[in-house]
């Protein structure tokens, strides 16, 4: 492979024969300039898949040339970081303070560092990652857990590259196939029992759970809800910055009443603030304790069948389909970005499929009979 000059001064590109990005060969950008002695210097900037472009490469070259002219010292070549050293930088600079951060630390301590910690970040290749992935699967880790571990490793590489603390190649990560679609939903009786138990413990979390099961909103969407987003006259909620984009969630009379009782006067105020007045980041133990009291997860070993807060949203979609609502409408109500997510509910409406086949048959037989060749 040979670096090719771009239309920007001192910027070159190299197309990969193995890396792909958005269906096309991944492109790596380089810059070149001369140092004070006139020696030509090459510097790798990064790949398109890492967010780099010819324009960003040109900007870096401009800074390098300015440093030369100003007599500033050019950045010295760094010693190649090991994975463990890269993790130390990432942990110190990039991890938020939350339970998720503790999960990330556990993944690195238990899985990544023992196997890859001493490896140079630049020396780690795709085949090494695949061997690491397969080894984790062989120990009995679920595909979902392995996916989280590999995702954490990839995020560390990308962040260090973004902070210009790492300039090597980011190894390709082929994730294991995961079927993590939740299958569990509440029956109406279970829903009433669960909501009553939550209400007995916390009226605040009862309202949150009630809104979720009546609108199909994610917990994070309920947490970010502000008074200005709730339209009681129009019986809807403007769900902003959701995964699938901004959408309207429609309110049932039950949900409207629960919200009307607490809706703040200040339009910008949170409807369900945390104890400190900010946006809640984590779900309360109230839900888990209520589920445990009712024994709703007793004997359940498959995570997809376990009752979690997200089950409330899944219940909304399941009930809607069972009541004859089309998958297209359910997708719109729940804000699904791809139809494959909504298709998981299709099995809950087999009668609709039979009705559809009956309608096709009736349509076929509704045709006006053609006259026979003899006119009779």
C-alpha positions in Angstrom: 0.0 0.0 0.0 1.2 3.5 -0.9 0.3 6.8 0.7 -1.5 9.1 -1.8 -1.3 12.8 -1.8 -4.6 14.7 -1.1 -5.5 18.1 -2.4 -4.4 19.6 1.0 -0.7 20.6 1.4 1.3 18.0 3.2 -1.6 15.6 3.8 -1.6 12.1 2.5 -4.0 9.2 2.8 -3.7 5.4 2.8 -6.7 3.1 2.1 -6.8 -0.1 4.1 -7.2 -3.5 2.4 -8.7 -5.1 5.5 -10.4 -2.4 7.5 -13.9 -1.3 6.6 -15.9 1.8 7.6 -19.5 2.4 6.5 -19.2 -0.2 3.8 -16.0 1.3 2.3 -12.3 0.8 2.8 -11.1 2.6 6.0 -8.7 5.5 5.3 -5.7 6.5 7.4 -4.3 10.1 7.2 -0.7 11.2 7.5 1.0 14.6 7.4 4.5 15.5 6.4 6.7 18.5 7.1 10.4 19.4 7.6 12.1 20.0 10.9 14.6 22.7 11.6 17.4 20.7 10.0 15.4 20.2 6.8 14.7 16.6 7.5 11.3 15.3 6.3 9.1 14.1 9.1 6.0 11.8 8.7 3.3 11.7 11.3 0.3 9.4 11.4 -2.9 11.2 12.3 -5.6 8.6 12.4 -8.3 6.7 10.6 -11.7 7.8 9.2 -13.3 5.3 11.5 -11.7 7.1 14.5 -13.2 10.4 13.4 -10.3 11.8 11.5 -10.4 13.4 8.0 -8.1 15.2 5.6 -9.3 18.5 7.1 -8.4 17.6 10.7 -5.0 16.3 9.5 -4.4 19.6 7.7 -5.2 21.5 10.9 -2.6 19.4 12.8 0.0 20.0 10.1 -0.7 23.7 10.4 0.0 23.6 14.1 3.2 21.6 13.6 4.5 24.1 11.1 3.6 27.1 13.3 5.5 25.5 16.2 8.5 25.1 13.9 8.4 28.8 12.9 7.9 29.9 16.5 10.8 27.8 17.7 8.5 25.7 19.9 9.5 22.1 20.6 7.7 19.6 18.4 6.0 16.7 20.3 8.4 13.9 21.0 7.6 10.4 20.1 6.0 8.7 23.0 6.9 5.3 24.4 4.3 2.8 23.3 1.7 2.4 26.0 0.8 -1.0 27.3 -2.8 -1.8 27.7 -2.5 -1.5 31.4 -0.9 2.0 31.1 -3.6 3.0 28.7 -6.2 1.8 31.1 -4.6 3.9 33.9 -4.9 7.0 31.8 -8.4 6.2 30.7 -9.6 5.5 34.2 -8.1 8.7 35.6 -9.4 10.9 32.9 -12.5 9.4 31.3 -14.6 7.4 33.8 -17.7 9.1 35.2 -18.6 8.7 38.8 -21.4 6.2 38.7 -22.2 2.5 39.2 -21.4 2.0 35.6 -17.9 3.1 36.2 -17.6 0.4 38.9 -18.8 -2.1 36.3 -16.1 -0.9 33.9 -13.4 -1.2 36.5 -14.5 -4.8 37.3 -14.5 -5.8 33.6 -10.9 -4.5 33.2 -9.7 -6.0 36.5 -11.4 -9.4 35.9 -11.0 -9.9 32.2 -8.9 -7.4 30.2 -5.8 -6.7 32.4 -5.0 -10.3 33.4 -4.8 -11.3 29.7 -3.8 -8.2 27.8 -2.4 -5.8 30.4 1.3 -6.3 29.5 0.6 -6.1 25.7 1.6 -2.9 23.9 -1.4 -1.1 22.6 0.1 -0.8 19.2 0.9 -4.5 19.1 -2.6 -5.6 19.8 -4.2 -6.9 16.6 -7.6 -8.0 15.4 -6.6 -11.7 15.7 -5.5 -11.1 19.3 -8.9 -9.6 20.1 -10.7 -12.5 18.5 -8.6 -15.0 20.6 -9.5 -13.0 23.7 -13.2 -13.0 22.8 -13.2 -16.7 22.2 -11.4 -17.4 25.4 -14.0 -15.5 27.4 -16.8 -17.3 25.7 -15.1 -20.6 26.5 -15.1 -19.8 30.2 -18.9 -19.6 30.1 -19.3 -15.8 30.0 -22.5 -14.8 28.1 -22.2 -13.2 24.7 -23.7 -10.0 26.2 -21.0 -9.8 28.9 -18.2 -10.4 26.4 -19.7 -7.7 24.2 -19.6 -5.3 27.1 -15.9 -6.2 27.9 -14.8 -5.7 24.2 -16.8 -2.5 24.0 -15.1 -1.1 27.0 -11.7 -1.9 25.5 -12.6 -0.2 22.2 -13.9 2.9 24.0 -10.6 3.2 25.9 -8.6 3.1 22.6 -10.9 5.7 21.0 -10.8 8.0 23.9 -7.0 7.9 24.2 -6.7 8.6 20.5 -9.1 11.5 20.9 -7.0 12.9 23.7 -3.9 12.5 21.5 -2.4 10.1 24.1 -2.4 7.3 21.6 -1.7 7.5 17.8 -1.6 3.9 16.8 -4.1 1.8 15.0 -7.3 0.9 16.8 -7.7 -2.9 16.4 -11.0 -4.1 14.8 -13.3 -5.7 17.3 -15.8 -8.3 16.0 -18.5 -8.6 18.6 -20.2 -11.9 19.4 -23.8 -12.3 18.3 -26.1 -11.5 21.1 -29.8 -12.3 21.5 -30.6 -10.1 24.5 -34.2 -9.3 23.6 -36.3 -9.4 26.7 -39.1 -11.8 26.5 -40.9 -11.1 29.8 -43.9 -8.9 30.2 -46.4 -8.4 33.0 -49.9 -9.8 33.0 -52.5 -7.2 34.1 -52.8 -8.9 37.5 -49.0 -8.9 37.9 -48.9 -5.2 36.9 -51.5 -4.2 39.5 -49.7 -6.3 42.2 -46.3 -4.8 41.4 -47.6 -1.2 41.2 -49.4 -1.6 44.5 -46.2 -2.9 46.2 -44.1 -0.1 44.8 -46.7 2.5 45.9 -46.6 1.0 49.4 -42.9 1.7 49.5 -42.6 5.0 47.5 -45.2 7.2 45.9 -42.5 8.8 43.9 -41.3 5.6 42.2 -44.9 4.4 41.8 -45.6 7.4 39.6 -42.4 6.8 37.6 -43.4 3.1 37.1 -46.9 4.1 36.2 -45.8 6.5 33.6 -43.5 4.0 32.0 -46.0 1.2 31.8 -48.7 3.5 30.5 -46.6 5.3 27.8 -43.8 2.8 27.0 -41.2 5.4 27.9 -37.7 4.3 29.0 -36.5 5.0 32.5 -34.0 7.6 31.2 -36.8 9.3 29.3 -39.0 9.6 32.4 -36.0 10.8 34.4 -35.3 13.7 31.9 -39.0 14.7 31.7 -39.6 18.4 32.4 -42.9 20.2 33.0 -42.8 21.9 29.6 -42.7 18.5 27.9 -46.0 17.4 29.4 -49.2 18.6 27.5 -52.1 17.5 29.7 -54.7 19.2 27.4 -53.3 17.3 24.4 -52.8 14.2 26.4 -49.2 13.7 25.3 -45.6 14.0 26.2 -42.9 15.5 24.1 -40.1 12.9 24.5 -36.9 14.8 23.7 -33.4 13.4 22.8 -34.6 9.8 22.8 -32.6 7.0 21.2 -34.8 7.0 18.1 -35.1 10.8 18.1 -37.8 13.1 19.5 -41.2 11.6 19.5 -44.7 12.0 21.1 -45.8 9.7 23.8 -49.5 9.6 24.4 -51.1 9.6 27.9 -53.8 7.4 29.2 -56.3 9.0 31.7 -54.5 7.1 34.5 -51.1 8.5 33.6 -52.6 12.0 33.1 -54.0 12.0 36.6 -50.8 10.8 38.2 -48.8 13.6 36.4 -51.4 16.3 37.0 -51.0 15.8 40.8 -47.3 16.7 40.8 -46.7 18.7 37.6 -44.4 21.6 38.6 -45.4 25.2 37.8 -41.9 26.1 36.5 -41.8 24.9 32.9 -38.1 24.0 33.1 -38.4 22.0 36.3 -37.9 18.2 36.3 -41.1 16.2 36.9 -39.2 13.5 38.7 -36.0 15.0 40.2 -33.5 13.0 42.1 -33.0 13.5 45.8 -30.4 16.1 45.1 -32.7 17.9 42.6 -30.9 16.8 39.5 -31.7 14.1 36.8 -31.8 10.6 38.2 -29.1 8.4 36.8 -29.9 5.1 38.4 -33.1 3.3 39.3 -34.1 3.0 43.0 -33.9 -0.3 44.9 -37.6 0.2 45.5 -38.5 -1.6 42.2 -36.1 -4.6 42.9 -37.3 -5.0 46.4 -41.0 -4.9 45.3 -40.2 -7.6 42.6 -38.4 -9.7 45.3 -41.3 -9.4 47.7 -43.8 -10.7 45.1 -41.4 -13.4 44.0 -41.7 -12.4 40.4 -38.2 -13.6 39.6 -38.3 -16.7 41.7 -36.7 -19.6 39.8 -35.9 -17.5 36.7 -32.3 -18.1 35.5 -32.4 -16.5 32.0 -31.8 -12.7 32.2 -34.2 -12.2 29.3 -37.0 -13.6 31.4 -36.2 -11.6 34.6 -38.4 -8.8 35.8 -36.5 -5.5 35.6 -37.6 -1.9 35.3 -37.4 -2.1 31.5 -40.1 -4.9 31.7 -42.6 -2.1 32.2 -41.8 -0.6 28.7 -41.8 -4.1 27.2 -45.2 -4.7 28.8 -46.6 -1.6 27.1 -45.6 -2.9 23.7 -46.8 -6.4 24.4 -50.2 -5.2 25.6 -50.6 -2.9 22.6 -49.9 -5.7 20.1 -52.2 -8.1 21.9 -55.0 -5.5 21.6 -54.6 -5.4 17.9 -52.4 -2.4 17.4 -50.2 -2.6 14.3 -46.5 -3.1 14.7 -45.9 0.1 12.8 -48.0 2.1 15.3 -46.3 0.4 18.3 -42.9 1.3 16.8 -43.9 4.9 16.5 -45.3 5.0 20.1 -42.2 3.4 21.5 -39.6 5.2 19.4 -38.0 2.2 17.9 -35.2 3.2 15.5 -35.3 0.0 13.5 -38.3 -2.2 12.8 -36.5 -5.4 13.8 -36.9 -4.3 17.5 -40.6 -4.1 17.1 -40.9 -7.5 15.3 -40.1 -9.2 18.6 -43.8 -8.5 19.5 -45.2 -10.1 16.4 -45.5 -13.5 18.0 -48.0 -12.0 20.5 -50.5 -11.4 17.7 -50.8 -14.8 15.8 -54.6 -14.3 15.5 -54.0 -11.1 13.4 -52.0 -13.2 10.9 -54.8 -15.7 10.6 -57.3 -12.8 10.1 -55.0 -11.4 7.4 -55.0 -14.8 5.6 -58.7 -14.9 5.8 -59.0 -11.4 4.4 -56.7 -12.3 1.5 -58.9 -15.4 0.7 -62.1 -13.3 0.9 -60.5 -10.7 -1.4 -59.6 -13.4 -3.9 -63.2 -14.7 -4.0 -64.7 -11.2 -4.2 -63.7 -10.8 -7.9 -66.5 -10.4 -10.4 -66.8 -13.8 -12.3 -65.6 -13.6 -15.9 -68.1 -14.6 -18.6 -67.5 -18.0 -20.1 -66.3 -18.3 -23.7 -69.8 -19.3 -24.8 -71.3 -16.2 -23.3 -73.1 -18.0 -20.5 
